[in-house]
Amino acid sequence: SSARQSFKAVVSTQSTGLIELSDISLCFFAMSEIQRFNPDSLVTKSPYHIPGYGGYIPQRKYMIGGTFSKTTHEILTDAKLGSGNFVLQKIEPVKEKIPREKSYLIPGYTGYIPKGEHWFALPYVTACSYAKGDHRDAMSHQAAERTRMAVERGKAVPMTPFRRSTEPYVSKRPSRSTSTGLDYHISGYTGFLPMSRNKISMGYPSMTKQAIADYREKEREEAAMKNLPFQLERSTRKPEISRIVYPKTSGMVPHYTGHIPGEKFKYGDTFGISTNAALKTMYAASATE
């Protein structure tokens, strides 16, 4: 309070042009007591989220009156509001990898480069060198695995079969047969049934029984005809055209877009009259030949 009063006295003396020595000393004393401006107070300490962060922030909606950065700093540093694990992880600088292989590919090469899809944001020759080294390591690892598998295969005990020859399989289940000796399948069988697609409105056992009977009958007919002699005859008669394209007694209907012999030389008539005249001329010429 005394410093504030002395500062007022100095201001009042400036208006009259008279400044005393005791007032100047008090003025400097008052200015020393005023806290100096700290530029670091404008910078938020880490950790904090930058404005625009859209992730979840616990208790964010209940804290008002502060900037986004300072509010998130208080939330992240308060052990009671979270699990203690920071969302923002510290990123360590990536150490530069020195290529072990030299690449002699020039920029503009469009062929395939093994492992080249894993290297980007690098000069073309450097990326090719890294890719070549990775490919060499992968091939070495694959060769080592082959060698290890060959050694283990040599140590393994060979498996010998119990029987050198196998006997034909005979089912122990009795044959599903009826009084006529024809097999059938029970409901639920999903295998292929020949000649069963045209069997409808029947029970599954009855349908399969009829289909198998028809198939066996067809097999017997084919076996009987197998040894019969046959002679291949080809007809020399020309096929008859059942559909007449050009009528003989009238012309073509309008909007017909097919070819009409001689119709392009007819003018001044309707489509029906001109095509009728063209067709009469065609038939007359074919009759004289």
C-alpha positions in Angstrom: 0.0 0.0 0.0 2.9 2.4 0.8 4.5 1.6 -2.6 1.2 2.3 -4.4 0.9 5.7 -2.6 4.4 6.7 -3.5 3.7 5.8 -7.1 0.7 8.1 -7.1 2.8 10.9 -5.7 5.3 10.5 -8.5 2.5 10.7 -11.1 1.1 13.8 -9.4 4.5 15.5 -9.4 5.0 14.8 -13.1 2.0 17.1 -13.9 3.7 20.0 -12.0 7.2 19.2 -13.4 8.7 18.8 -10.0 10.2 15.3 -9.0 11.9 14.8 -5.7 14.7 12.2 -5.1 12.8 10.4 -2.4 9.8 9.8 -4.7 12.1 8.4 -7.5 13.5 5.8 -5.0 10.1 4.8 -4.0 9.1 4.5 -7.7 11.9 2.1 -8.4 11.0 0.1 -5.3 7.4 -0.2 -6.5 8.4 -1.4 -10.0 10.6 -4.1 -8.5 7.7 -5.5 -6.6 5.6 -5.8 -9.7 5.8 -9.3 -11.1 7.6 -9.5 -14.4 5.7 -11.1 -17.4 6.7 -14.7 -18.0 6.4 -15.8 -21.7 6.3 -19.5 -20.7 2.9 -18.9 -19.1 1.3 -18.9 -22.6 2.7 -22.3 -23.4 0.8 -25.3 -22.0 2.9 -28.0 -20.4 2.9 -31.5 -21.8 0.9 -33.7 -21.9 -2.1 -32.2 -23.5 -4.4 -32.5 -26.6 -4.2 -30.0 -29.4 -7.5 -28.2 -30.4 -9.3 -30.4 -32.9 -8.7 -33.7 -31.1 -11.9 -35.7 -31.5 -11.2 -38.6 -29.1 -12.8 -39.3 -25.8 -11.7 -37.1 -22.9 -13.2 -38.2 -19.5 -15.0 -35.4 -17.5 -14.3 -32.9 -20.3 -17.9 -31.7 -20.4 -17.9 -30.8 -16.7 -14.9 -28.5 -16.9 -15.5 -25.0 -18.3 -13.7 -21.7 -18.3 -10.3 -22.9 -19.6 -8.7 -23.4 -22.9 -8.8 -26.8 -24.6 -5.1 -27.4 -24.1 -5.0 -26.4 -20.4 -8.2 -28.4 -19.6 -6.9 -31.6 -21.3 -3.6 -31.1 -19.4 -5.4 -31.0 -16.1 -7.3 -34.1 -17.0 -4.3 -36.1 -18.3 -2.3 -35.3 -15.2 -5.0 -35.9 -12.7 -4.7 -39.6 -11.5 -8.3 -39.6 -10.2 -9.8 -38.9 -13.7 -8.2 -41.6 -15.7 -6.3 -44.9 -15.7 -2.9 -43.1 -15.6 -2.0 -44.3 -19.1 -1.4 -41.5 -21.6 -3.1 -41.7 -24.9 -0.2 -39.8 -26.6 2.8 -42.0 -26.6 6.3 -40.7 -26.9 7.7 -41.2 -30.4 11.3 -42.2 -30.5 13.3 -41.0 -33.5 13.9 -43.7 -36.1 17.5 -44.6 -36.5 18.7 -44.4 -40.1 19.4 -47.8 -41.6 22.5 -48.2 -43.7 21.9 -50.3 -46.8 24.1 -53.4 -47.0 23.5 -54.1 -50.7 24.2 -51.8 -53.6 21.5 -51.3 -56.2 22.3 -50.6 -59.8 18.8 -49.9 -60.9 18.2 -46.5 -62.4 15.1 -44.4 -61.8 12.4 -45.2 -64.3 12.7 -49.0 -64.0 9.1 -50.4 -63.9 9.9 -54.1 -63.2 9.1 -56.0 -60.0 11.4 -55.3 -57.0 11.1 -57.9 -54.2 10.3 -56.2 -50.8 10.2 -52.8 -52.6 6.6 -52.1 -51.4 7.9 -51.7 -47.8 10.2 -48.8 -48.6 8.9 -45.4 -49.5 9.8 -41.7 -49.0 13.3 -42.4 -50.1 15.4 -41.9 -53.2 14.8 -44.7 -55.7 18.3 -46.1 -55.6 18.3 -46.1 -51.7 14.9 -47.8 -51.6 16.0 -50.4 -54.0 19.1 -51.1 -51.9 17.1 -51.6 -48.8 14.7 -53.9 -50.6 17.5 -55.9 -52.0 19.0 -56.4 -48.6 15.6 -57.5 -47.1 15.1 -59.9 -50.0 18.6 -61.4 -49.4 17.8 -61.9 -45.7 14.5 -63.5 -46.5 16.1 -65.9 -48.9 18.9 -66.8 -46.4 16.2 -67.5 -43.7 14.3 -69.7 -46.2 17.4 -71.6 -47.1 18.2 -72.2 -43.4 14.7 -73.4 -42.8 15.0 -75.9 -45.7 18.2 -77.2 -44.2 16.7 -77.6 -40.8 13.7 -79.4 -42.2 15.9 -81.8 -44.2 17.9 -82.6 -41.1 14.8 -83.3 -39.0 13.4 -85.4 -41.9 16.5 -87.5 -41.8 16.2 -88.1 -38.1 12.6 -89.0 -38.2 11.6 -92.7 -38.0 10.3 -93.9 -41.4 6.6 -95.0 -41.3 6.1 -98.5 -42.7 2.6 -99.8 -43.7 1.1 -102.7 -41.8 0.0 -104.3 -45.1 1.7 -104.3 -48.4 -1.4 -105.0 -50.4 -5.0 -103.9 -49.7 -8.1 -106.0 -50.1 -11.2 -104.9 -51.8 -13.7 -103.2 -49.5 -16.9 -105.0 -48.8 -19.6 -103.2 -46.9 -20.8 -104.9 -43.8 -24.3 -103.3 -44.0 -27.0 -105.4 -45.7 -28.2 -104.3 -49.1 -31.3 -102.2 -49.2 -33.4 -104.2 -51.6 -37.1 -104.8 -52.1 -39.0 -107.9 -53.4 -38.1 -107.0 -57.0 -34.4 -106.7 -56.2 -34.1 -102.9 -56.9 -32.1 -100.7 -54.5 -33.3 -97.4 -53.1 -32.0 -94.6 -50.9 -33.4 -93.3 -47.7 -34.4 -89.7 -47.2 -31.4 -87.4 -46.6 -29.1 -89.0 -49.2 -27.3 -86.2 -51.1 -25.4 -88.2 -53.7 -26.1 -88.1 -57.4 -29.1 -90.1 -58.7 -29.1 -90.6 -62.4 -32.5 -90.2 -64.2 -34.2 -88.8 -61.1 -34.7 -85.2 -62.2 -38.0 -86.0 -64.0 -39.4 -87.9 -61.0 -41.8 -85.6 -59.1 -44.7 -86.0 -56.7 -43.2 -89.1 -55.2 -41.7 -90.1 -51.9 -38.0 -90.1 -51.7 -37.5 -93.9 -51.4 -40.1 -94.5 -54.2 -38.5 -91.9 -56.4 -34.9 -93.3 -56.0 -36.2 -96.8 -56.6 -37.8 -95.8 -59.9 -34.8 -93.8 -61.0 -32.4 -96.6 -60.3 -34.7 -99.1 -62.1 -34.8 -96.8 -65.2 -31.0 -96.3 -65.1 -30.4 -100.1 -65.0 -32.9 -100.6 -67.8 -31.0 -98.1 -69.9 -27.7 -99.8 -69.1 -29.1 -103.1 -70.3 -30.4 -101.5 -73.6 -27.0 -100.0 -74.2 -25.2 -103.3 -73.5 -27.5 -105.1 -76.0 -26.9 -102.5 -78.7 -23.2 -102.4 -78.2 -22.3 -105.4 -80.4 -25.0 -104.7 -83.1 -23.7 -103.6 -86.5 -24.6 -100.2 -87.7 -24.3 -98.2 -90.9 -24.1 -94.4 -91.1 -26.2 -92.9 -93.8 -26.3 -89.3 -94.8 -29.2 -87.7 -96.7 -28.3 -86.0 -100.0 -31.7 -84.2 -100.2 -31.5 -80.4 -99.7 -33.3 -79.1 -96.8 -36.6 -77.5 -97.5 -37.3 -73.9 -96.5 -40.6 -74.0 -94.7 -40.7 -70.2 -94.2 -41.1 -68.0 -97.3 -39.3 -64.7 -97.0 -40.6 -63.0 -100.1 -44.3 -63.5 -100.9 -45.3 -64.1 -104.5 -48.6 -62.4 -104.6 -48.0 -59.2 -102.7 -45.2 -56.8 -101.6 -43.5 -56.5 -98.3 -45.0 -54.8 -95.3 -43.7 -51.3 -94.4 -40.7 -51.0 -92.0 -39.3 -54.3 -93.4 -35.5 -53.7 -93.2 -34.2 -56.8 -94.9 -32.8 -57.0 -98.5 -35.2 -56.9 -101.4 -33.5 -57.6 -104.8 -34.1 -54.8 -107.3 -36.1 -52.6 -104.9 -33.5 -49.8 -104.8 -34.2 -49.1 -108.5 -37.9 -48.4 -107.9 -39.0 -44.8 -107.3 -42.3 -42.9 -106.9 -44.4 -45.7 -105.5 -45.3 -46.8 -102.0 -43.3 -49.4 -100.2 -45.8 -52.2 -100.9 -46.2 -51.4 -104.6 -42.4 -51.0 -105.3 -41.5 -54.2 -103.4 -44.3 -56.1 -105.2 -43.0 -55.0 -108.6 -39.4 -55.9 -107.5 -40.4 -59.3 -106.3 -42.4 -60.0 -109.5 -39.3 -59.2 -111.5 -37.2 -61.5 -109.3 -39.6 -64.4 -109.6 -39.9 -63.9 -113.4 -36.2 -64.0 -113.8 -35.8 -67.1 -111.6 -38.6 -68.9 -113.7 -36.8 -68.4 -117.0 -33.5 -69.8 -115.7 
